[in-house]
């Protein structure tokens, strides 16, 4: 489907963890599709992304949301690109 990015955002509230996970995907036509919710655990976030077309790679992680661009170096690349 495109390039997938999983990133952390600060949690807000006394009952939430210090950060939460969310995802976004940049489709080949330039559209950005983002998760409508946040997740306490990365694996829950990835599972939700799989329901929306994520097929297992690339798994880019960042501390803050941002635009996915090839020139930008992510903080950590977990797996290779998927088509």
TIZA-401808 format. One record per residue (C-alpha): y, x, z. Coordinates in steps of 0.2 Angstrom, whole numbers, plus 5000, padded with zeros to 4 digits. Example, Ala and Ser with C-alpha at 12.3 -4.5 7.8 and 13.67 -1.06 7.14 Angstrom:
<atoms>
497850625039
499550685036
</atoms>
This chain:
<atoms>
500050005000
501250145003
501750265017
501450205034
502450265050
501950235068
503350275080
503850255098
505350155105
505950145123
505250015133
506449895142
506049805158
505249845175
503549785169
503449885153
502950065150
504250195146
503950175128
503050055116
502350085098
502749995082
502450025063
503350015047
502750035029
503750085013
502950004998
502950094982
504349974975
505450034990
505249875001
505049915020
503849805029
503949825048
502949755063
503749595071
503149655088
502849805099
501249875106
500849965123
499550075115
499550165098
497750105094
498349925096
499749965085
498650035072
497449885073
498849775069
499449875055
497649865048
497749675048
499349705037
498549825024
498449995033
496950085026
496750235037
498150365032
499450435032
499750415051
501450485054
502150475071
503950485077
504850465093
506250355085
506250235070
506950305054
506750295035
505250365028
505750495015
504650635007
506050765011
505950725030
504750815040
503850705053
503550765071
501650765068
500550725054
498950645060
498050615044
498250635025
499050515013
498150355008
498350254992
</atoms>
